[in-house]
């Protein structure tokens, strides 16, 4: 198990082998979850990575800005919930 050290600035560097295994490249955003005695890092998914999850909502639509996509998703989900 790789070890890391906390710098004077409170930073850690993830070992290259870990970054490579996870497919994490510079600029990747991570979610930090804090437990009682552990920290978990989870990669945030980009909108394009979520396309498969929300595919039925975006079929045939031209993609727009993040805000436009968010509004469209909210509307689609609201319509589905109303139908149930």
N, C-alpha and C positions, 0 to 999 in steps of 0.2 A: 504494500500500500504506500503510495507516494506521500511524502511529507512536504508541507509548505511552512513558511515563516511569515508572520505578520510584520510589515515594515513599520518604520516610525510614523508613516502617514496612515497606517491602518490598512494597507493594501496587501493583497496576496497575489502571487503569480501562479496560475495553474500550470502544471508541468505540460510540456509539449505533447507527450504521449497521451495525456488525458484529453487535451484539446483536440488532438487528431482523432482519437477514438470516438469522441462525441460529435465530431464534425463542426466544432465551434471555431469560427474565424474572427479576426479582429473586428470590433464593432457589434458583435452579436450581443443582444440584450438578454439578460438572465433575470429570472424571478428568484428572490432570496426568501426562503421559508425558514423561520427560526423555531426550533423545538426546544425542549427543556435542556438538552445537552448536545444538540446537533444542529447543523445548518444544512439545508438542502438547496441546491441550485437547479433550476429548471429553465430550459431555453424557452423564451417566448416565441410563439409562432407568428409568422408574418401573415398578412392578409392572403397572399397567394398560397401559402401552405394550408390555410383554412378553407380554400376553395373547394376541396374535396368534401369537407364536412357540410358545407352550405351549398353544394352544387345544385340541388333542386331549386334553390332560391335565386340563383344567378344565371340559370340556363337562358341563352339567347339575349341576355342583357349586355349592353356595352358598359364596360367598367368606367367608373368615375373616380372622384376624389374619395379619400377615406371617409369624410363626412357624408357624402352621397351614398357610399356603400353601407355605412352604418344605418342611415335612415331607411334605405331599401330593405336591409335585413330586419330591422325592427318592425317595419310594415308587414313584411312577409310572415314573420313569426306571429305578430298580432292577428293577422288574418287566419293563420292556421289554428291558433288557440281559440279564436271566436267560432271556428267551424266545429270544434270538438264538443 
